[in-house]
Amino acid sequence: MENAAVLLCAGSSMRMKGHVEDKALVPLLGKPAMLYSLESFIASGTVNMAAIVTRNSEQRKNIEMMMGTLRNRQTMLVKWVEGGKRRQDSVANALEAIPENMQSIFIHDCARPLIRFSTIRNLSEIAAKDKAVCLAHRMVDTIKEVENETENLRLLNLKDCDRTRLWAMETPQVFERTLICDAYRRAQKEGWNITDDTSAVLHSGHRVTLLETPYPNPKLTVPEDIAIIEHFLANAPKPEGVEYK
């Protein structure tokens, strides 16, 4: 069975407030963030190719240079894809670049460098059975819905949400190739605004399996996240069979 991974690196890094120019390449314990995700996919042994989505030629050049140090990169076919204005545009571009012989497609934000190869293997097994699976975690905070939000956030009417039914979506999200490609084509045709890939599949009428994250898998979003993620990386298991020149 052949699978592909869409590795998203084209984010704008706007919420980094100028502290980080490129989240995909920010050094974490001396290694670029994007490399952690790539290593885990290689170590998982479940992916035959990667469609790497970049925002410009300079970023692509930097990532290519970085990947050139991997001894076993030749075991994975790489296709380079130009990113779009929105995340969903970038994903759509990548899906069009993936060959039809791929069975499942992983879609992963490389701003989540803590993904482990063992989890990728688990997701692959579930996707082969259920056609759609997403890594996720339960909400533990009390969640309120704001009705008629004001500019200064004063004296709002807050509505309670049942947190026992709330889950936060993470990546990777994995889908049968035909299912996710058809869903994204429909999303583009009908003008859906989707912030993650499960939304496209659910809009198409297919249910999604959740795999609860067994360890922290935060997204690199604001400058304060760097120290937190480095702490977790320092204590995470190292990928198997990944070597450097």
Steps between C-alpha positions, in 0.01 A plus 500: 500500500639841399426815696592866463551787741413864444747701710384858539779757541343803331349671806547874536632494862306822565420411862872472570496883509831532316694280744512216247512552124419141404340251743593205279870582534518640853780319691372269775784353705725594209293330228244662264138433609391348170770233520342340808179424308690372197712270718190351664335426165817336371540295820135387488560309177140569395553774241645462150494865395470847646341803336679787674310828479715813512411866481780611266815387318731625777326286761511200268872550445563511876297185561673316213838591648389374839362175356825438315661395830264203539665173393174314437296773333516301175254250652228764468399669175468878543277733300514875552173691504434873497287620791179700465354802675315282754586168661221330307644634173841355590347161579299503177817571298681212672216253444509570127872410497456158663480195266182298483675182615530635855248343735505731803613861536636647822457877535731652760589850616877508542447752780422189710851351537413260784319245283645152561559220250300257718196726479536527123494120481186485715327760282591305187342182636178681595479681165523168316182390680296820548622719208516813720682552831623805688739538791322698772488579870218560746429852620578537870428872550156644561382627162262794452328614182478878460176644369523844332865567578588863576826671412613540862356164611303659786175367646458216255232234494690173535355161415629179660634226273510135604873432500444124529390511135776734377819388328787707359615381159870446437706361213573264337156446355485197270255413224444261215633681193176502301297616802716802584564599136129494417419694818750775418381531140148543630620753758661710229200473268247595768716760676527336841723671755676220688769527766591132518467196279237316702262788421521427127433129554215558746336748259506218246306273733776264618561443870844535660675281756696673778826372644563656840851644523697303761756780553525880453487603134473883510525725198777756469291817486635778725858571621430352843433161340867454408620434855202273574552288190876478557427365850280227357747421221781453750303219663348343186623170350731533201381375158629162391729454200551869415861587426691811389800541275 
